[in-house]
Amino acid sequence: MIAVLDPVQVAARPEPNPTEELQKTVSASRLNCWLQCRLKFFFRYVLQLPRPPSAAMFVGSIAHQVLQQWNHGRWRKEPFQTEKFKAWFDSQWTEEQKTSKIKWDDDQADERASAWKTLEHYFLETPIKADERPEAVEVPVEADLSHHGLPRLIGILDLVRAGGTIVDFKVTGKTPDPEQAIHQHEIQLSCYGVLYRDATSRKEAGLELHHLVRTKTPKLIVTRIGPITQQQETRLFKVMESYVDGVGRQDFVPSPSFGCAGCEYFTECRRWS
């Protein structure tokens, strides 16, 4: 027999508390948003205010989708075909704008040409050989860190190269300084190391940041990093402790900075008190 709930019972069912849910699981994206600005975190993850992606985020998303197709193709041992990736790029560029209205800072046609030119340059200069089969592509992973008194860590590994090197792709308009890039992405890279070790019971061989630089003449900057250290793991865990404590106290205050100019919640932030 199927039990039928009284409408009053259904209506009385409590809604999930966003802050409680956010304390149970954490990802690199949430941690980075939290560190960037706690009020932005509140608008994005607690209130879940929808916002279209910025022009830079849109271009980065399309480039990542093309790279994902390239990685899956090597996994399936398919021949490399520039035309296939160009067709995918053109298709997604059009399709995704049917549901997201992008505010272009520059001419869209120029942005589109620049994005594809950067991808073409990457395919020519990448250190990953065409016949190198990945260890993993776009794998959702999670790590139970309750024995450290921490929430579950979740994430997606974009690419693990043969031999266990984790790769993360970045699309940027400025040439990165390697030391600064390692510092800026430390939390994300440390999350990947912890997730990989928990999933495989092995230490990663290393990590690589592949920066696709959208300058007039495209560049590829590859920054190689060793396996995450005990110090980096400790720093990550302390950041997670601070995150859980802050979310629990609903410590959602703004962090005014140069980065506010491009924040999608700038208007809401100015109204906050």
Residue pairs with C-beta under 8 A, 6 or more apart in sequence:
18 45
18 46
18 47
18 48
19 46
19 247
19 248
19 250
22 30
22 45
22 46
22 247
23 151
23 244
23 247
23 248
24 151
24 152
25 142
25 151
25 152
25 153
25 154
26 150
26 151
26 152
26 153
26 154
26 240
26 243
26 244
27 153
27 154
27 155
27 191
28 155
28 187
28 188
28 191
28 192
30 41
30 45
30 243
31 187
31 191
31 239
31 240
31 243
32 187
32 188
33 40
33 41
33 44
33 45
34 41
34 243
34 246
34 247
35 187
35 239
36 255
36 259
37 254
37 255
37 257
37 259
37 260
37 263
38 246
38 251
38 252
38 253
38 254
38 255
39 252
39 253
39 254
39 255
39 265
39 269
39 272
40 254
40 263
40 265
40 269
41 252
42 252
43 49
43 265
43 268
43 269
44 265
46 252
49 265
49 268
51 264
51 265
52 100
52 101
52 102
52 103
52 264
53 61
53 100
53 102
54 102
54 103
54 262
54 264
55 102
55 103
55 104
55 105
55 106
55 111
56 171
56 173
56 262
58 96
58 97
58 100
58 102
59 111
59 115
59 171
59 214
60 170
60 171
61 96
62 89
62 92
62 93
62 96
62 115
63 115
63 118
63 119
63 169
63 171
63 212
64 158
64 169
64 171
65 88
65 92
66 85
66 88
66 89
66 92
66 119
67 119
67 122
67 158
67 159
67 169
68 137
68 138
68 158
69 84
69 85
69 88
70 80
70 85
70 123
71 134
71 137
71 138
71 158
71 159
72 137
72 138
73 80
73 84
74 128
74 130
74 131
74 132
74 133
74 134
75 133
75 134
75 137
77 131
77 133
80 123
80 130
82 120
82 123
85 119
85 123
86 116
89 115
89 116
89 119
93 112
102 108
104 111
114 214
114 218
115 171
115 214
117 218
118 171
118 212
118 213
118 214
118 218
119 212
120 218
121 212
121 218
121 219
121 220
122 210
122 212
122 218
122 220
125 220
126 210
126 220
127 222
128 161
128 167
132 161
132 162
133 162
134 159
134 160
134 161
134 162
135 160
135 161
135 162
135 163
135 164
136 157
136 159
136 160
137 158
137 159
137 160
138 156
138 157
138 158
138 159
139 156
139 157
139 160
139 199
140 154
140 155
140 156
141 154
141 155
141 156
141 157
141 195
141 196
141 198
141 199
142 152
142 153
142 154
142 155
142 195
142 198
143 152
143 153
143 194
143 195
143 198
143 199
144 152
144 198
145 151
145 152
145 153
145 194
145 237
145 240
146 152
148 237
149 241
150 237
150 240
150 241
150 244
151 240
151 244
153 191
153 194
153 195
153 198
153 240
155 191
155 192
155 195
157 166
157 192
157 195
157 196
158 167
158 168
158 169
159 166
159 167
159 168
159 169
160 166
160 167
160 196
160 204
161 167
161 208
163 205
164 196
164 200
164 202
164 203
164 204
164 205
164 206
165 204
165 205
165 206
165 207
165 208
166 189
166 192
166 193
166 196
166 204
166 206
166 207
166 208
167 207
167 208
167 209
167 210
168 185
168 188
168 189
168 192
168 207
168 208
168 209
168 210
169 210
169 212
170 176
170 181
170 185
170 209
170 210
170 211
170 212
171 211
171 212
171 214
172 211
172 212
172 213
172 214
173 213
173 214
173 215
174 213
174 215
175 211
175 213
175 215
175 219
175 221
176 209
176 211
176 213
176 221
176 223
178 221
178 223
181 209
181 211
181 221
181 223
182 189
182 209
182 223
182 225
185 209
186 232
186 235
187 236
187 239
189 207
189 209
189 225
189 228
189 232
190 228
190 232
190 233
190 235
190 236
191 236
192 204
192 207
193 204
193 207
193 227
193 228
193 232
193 233
194 228
194 233
194 236
196 202
196 204
197 203
197 204
203 227
204 227
204 228
205 227
206 224
206 225
206 226
206 227
207 224
207 225
207 226
207 227
207 228
208 222
208 223
208 224
208 225
209 221
209 222
209 223
209 225
210 220
210 221
210 222
211 219
211 220
211 221
211 222
211 223
212 218
212 220
213 219
213 220
213 221
254 269
254 272
260 266
260 269
263 269
